[in-house]
């Protein structure tokens, strides 16, 4: 009997040793041995089981609507069914303050019903959903291009209002399962100082955690969630139900070629990828050197640099490092390329960027479903979907 007990104890010790060797090789990197014995990256998981890998943004529905839709036609049950059939596992739902709340803070009931209907369709087809507070009356990520205001950082009333919006959203959405719905505090903060955004993050997380301790909260870095600002990002410690969000649109003059809302619209020469985005000869021939807005954006976006897969990876490295340091999943929930460039070049960009995401276990959601960057074209006149871009969809969902 005694020998049996010792044998059992010995077996337990062996098993414990084996299991202790399986798991994280460091705080942010999960290692797994393949058949050849090499380390392979794994996706970082969260306690709430909100698992996402590949998704798409439902833009221009509850955000930046302009003349894109009547809401009841633009996103329907059939759209969610179609997205699921493509092989995506989640959607990101951008929502503007003015689309969901009146100026007095009262919720717009019809808009709330649209959101809830979409969440019910997601549940029906097994898609997860990210509720993204995209544009505030006091904060528009594209204010520098004369879209919306940018008063949030100096207006304490506006900051308090942001907290009230999340109190309100939590009240309406708290009953959805934690493994199905996540909250993104705010899209693309553009604070003059990184600490201003860090302080709002801390306040918003506390507001949500008081009501929903297990809800996944998605947090991006300052300055449009660009990778280079990730070293300055601060998130609450010991909260495993946080996902870090990064955006990337490099090389900008490729992905935003002739974008009507940007100074990029004033460049009419060729672009290329991989290679020097705007060649020296194209710069001399096609760039109006007296166009200050264009010259400034060309310089800011390093438009004459050489870009390839390695370059795109290096641009993301700060965000990857922060994710591994904190042991929190990284999620690129905005990237994309306009269809204004040759299709072969466009698909090559998508192949490279999504390869980088998969190789580094970064979840992603492309921008967007049927907006300017589209994977499905929207017929605004007849209010119906046209043919999907199957080649692009296959790259995104492989």
C-alpha angles and dihedrals in degrees: 000000000000091000090052091052092050090047091052092047090049090052091050091052091050093049092047090052092050094049092046088060093054117081136034120020088193135355097281104024123075112201129203128178116232126202090278092052097246126136116256126192119244131197113264110242131212129219093244093061096236096158119185132165111155128014146147137233120246092214127176093025105089093002136050088359099165104151097331101107159347095239096231090058103037099061117024139155088271090058092054090046089051093049089051091049090055090060102255117142101202147015131219112219113204111205126188121212092234091053095055105028136043116230090261090061097254114138118247099237097203091053091049089052090053090054093047091048090053091050090051090053090049089053091048093054098036098250123144120222137215116206104211121192093214111173129013127198084244098041132046117170090215097048090123087067091052096263112133131322136303106203100117096098096055100033117079091188089059090048091052089048090056088057091049091052090057092046086054096046091048090052092054099039106032094102093064112101116267090232092057109041129042132183126228108201097213139337121247104341113209103195121167088226126033092224091062089063093042090056092051090049090055093049095046094048091052091050092052095041092055088065104024116028093172101044117118110242119199117209129186130192128256125275100044093321090284117169097241092066095055094095087064096049118110123194129181112277124244094017108127094179093078127104121196117227128207131180126206132180099161127177086039099190088054098045093039099038107163092351104177094215096054140063084249087082089075094064111086102169128101126284129198142200129223098028137035103347094215111016121223091248092050090049091054094045104040108026120093101218091200092060098099096186092051094044091049092051093046089054095043093050095042088232095175094056124108113255129194138139093288091050093051090049092051091050089057095045098097090056092045091051093050091050092053093043092055096034091234127134117259118223127186101202096171128047132117149128129240118242090237092099127068110292094233091056092045093052091048089056091050092048092053099043095047091046088056091050093051095043090053096038093244116157114221147192117195123223105265157015104193107342128099093306092041135166088196122039118230120216101217094188099052095028095231141114119261128202116318121234096250096182091056094043090053090054092050096047104035 
